[in-house]
Amino acid sequence: MKKSPKISEAEWEVMKVLWLESPKTANQVVDNLKDKTSWNPRTIRTLIGRLVRKKALGFTQDQKDKRKYLYYPLVSEGETARSLCEYL
């Protein structure tokens, strides 16, 4: 069984947005988090990039606008929570 990646509390917030509804663009994730956090949009984009590198998020090009990418979770919330519990 493939192990879920270890994610930080901040990365968890990004994942929660995408677990609720995906795929989303980075701008949509930023919009979802701007009222819940005081994070700079650049910070949120950095977290998205980290999650892609950790293989927690995947992405595809938007068919309507090729300059945008749509992000979606590659791991379930349950898998990630179990992995976190094992880590603690």
C-alpha positions as a LaTeX table, in Angstrom:
\begin{tabular}{lrrr}
\hline
Residue & $x$ (\AA) & $y$ (\AA) & $z$ (\AA) \\
\hline
Met1 & 0.00 & 0.00 & 0.00 \\
Lys2 & 1.33 & 3.42 & $-0.99$ \\
Lys3 & 2.03 & 5.73 & 1.95 \\
Ser4 & 0.31 & 9.10 & 1.99 \\
Pro5 & 2.67 & 12.08 & 1.97 \\
Lys6 & 3.33 & 13.95 & 5.19 \\
Ile7 & 1.66 & 17.34 & 4.97 \\
Ser8 & 1.89 & 20.39 & 7.21 \\
Glu9 & $-1.04$ & 22.12 & 8.91 \\
Ala10 & $-0.94$ & 24.88 & 6.28 \\
Glu11 & $-0.90$ & 22.33 & 3.45 \\
Trp12 & $-3.83$ & 20.59 & 5.16 \\
Glu13 & $-5.89$ & 23.80 & 4.77 \\
Val14 & $-5.23$ & 23.83 & 1.02 \\
Met15 & $-6.13$ & 20.14 & 0.78 \\
Lys16 & $-9.43$ & 20.72 & 2.63 \\
Val17 & $-10.48$ & 23.21 & $-0.04$ \\
Leu18 & $-9.77$ & 20.70 & $-2.79$ \\
Trp19 & $-11.29$ & 17.74 & $-0.95$ \\
Leu20 & $-14.56$ & 19.68 & $-0.73$ \\
Glu21 & $-14.64$ & 20.52 & $-4.44$ \\
Ser22 & $-12.20$ & 19.90 & $-7.24$ \\
Pro23 & $-10.73$ & 20.54 & $-9.66$ \\
Lys24 & $-9.99$ & 24.18 & $-8.91$ \\
Thr25 & $-7.55$ & 26.73 & $-10.28$ \\
Ala26 & $-4.94$ & 28.27 & $-7.97$ \\
Asn27 & $-6.98$ & 31.51 & $-8.02$ \\
Gln28 & $-10.06$ & 29.64 & $-6.85$ \\
Val29 & $-8.09$ & 28.07 & $-3.99$ \\
Val30 & $-6.75$ & 31.53 & $-3.05$ \\
Asp31 & $-10.30$ & 32.93 & $-3.10$ \\
Asn32 & $-11.51$ & 30.11 & $-0.83$ \\
Leu33 & $-8.73$ & 30.72 & 1.70 \\
Lys34 & $-8.54$ & 34.52 & 1.71 \\
Asp35 & $-11.35$ & 34.92 & 4.26 \\
Lys36 & $-10.16$ & 32.03 & 6.45 \\
Thr37 & $-6.47$ & 32.95 & 6.60 \\
Ser38 & $-4.25$ & 36.01 & 6.47 \\
Trp39 & $-1.96$ & 34.33 & 3.94 \\
Asn40 & $-0.57$ & 36.13 & 0.93 \\
Pro41 & $-1.77$ & 34.61 & $-2.38$ \\
Arg42 & 1.87 & 33.80 & $-3.17$ \\
Thr43 & 2.06 & 31.71 & 0.00 \\
Ile44 & $-0.98$ & 29.69 & $-1.05$ \\
Arg45 & 0.53 & 29.11 & $-4.50$ \\
Thr46 & 3.76 & 27.94 & $-2.82$ \\
Leu47 & 1.76 & 25.47 & $-0.72$ \\
Ile48 & 0.03 & 24.17 & $-3.87$ \\
Gly49 & 3.44 & 23.68 & $-5.50$ \\
Arg50 & 4.72 & 21.76 & $-2.47$ \\
Leu51 & 1.66 & 19.51 & $-2.51$ \\
Val52 & 2.20 & 18.77 & $-6.21$ \\
Arg53 & 5.85 & 17.85 & $-5.51$ \\
Lys54 & 4.74 & 15.61 & $-2.64$ \\
Lys55 & 2.25 & 13.96 & $-5.03$ \\
Ala56 & $-0.69$ & 14.92 & $-2.83$ \\
Leu57 & $-2.13$ & 17.05 & $-5.66$ \\
Gly58 & $-2.29$ & 16.46 & $-9.38$ \\
Phe59 & $-3.01$ & 19.00 & $-12.08$ \\
Thr60 & $-4.21$ & 19.30 & $-15.63$ \\
Gln61 & $-4.46$ & 22.15 & $-18.09$ \\
Asp62 & $-7.78$ & 23.98 & $-18.29$ \\
Gln63 & $-9.41$ & 23.17 & $-21.63$ \\
Lys64 & $-10.90$ & 26.67 & $-21.94$ \\
Asp65 & $-7.79$ & 28.63 & $-20.96$ \\
Lys66 & $-4.52$ & 26.78 & $-21.59$ \\
Arg67 & $-2.65$ & 29.21 & $-19.30$ \\
Lys68 & $-4.53$ & 27.92 & $-16.24$ \\
Tyr69 & $-4.08$ & 24.66 & $-14.38$ \\
Leu70 & $-6.75$ & 22.76 & $-12.50$ \\
Tyr71 & $-5.64$ & 21.08 & $-9.27$ \\
Tyr72 & $-7.18$ & 17.98 & $-7.71$ \\
Pro73 & $-6.29$ & 15.69 & $-4.78$ \\
Leu74 & $-4.39$ & 12.47 & $-5.44$ \\
Val75 & $-4.93$ & 11.22 & $-1.88$ \\
Ser76 & $-8.12$ & 11.03 & 0.13 \\
Glu77 & $-8.69$ & 12.90 & 3.35 \\
Gly78 & $-9.06$ & 9.59 & 5.20 \\
Glu79 & $-5.74$ & 8.22 & 3.91 \\
Thr80 & $-3.96$ & 11.42 & 4.85 \\
Ala81 & $-5.54$ & 11.55 & 8.31 \\
Arg82 & $-4.55$ & 7.92 & 8.98 \\
Ser83 & $-1.00$ & 8.69 & 7.85 \\
Leu84 & $-0.91$ & 11.69 & 10.18 \\
Cys85 & $-2.10$ & 9.57 & 13.12 \\
Glu86 & 0.60 & 6.97 & 12.42 \\
Tyr87 & 3.18 & 9.75 & 12.30 \\
Leu88 & 2.15 & 11.10 & 15.72 \\
\hline
\end{tabular}
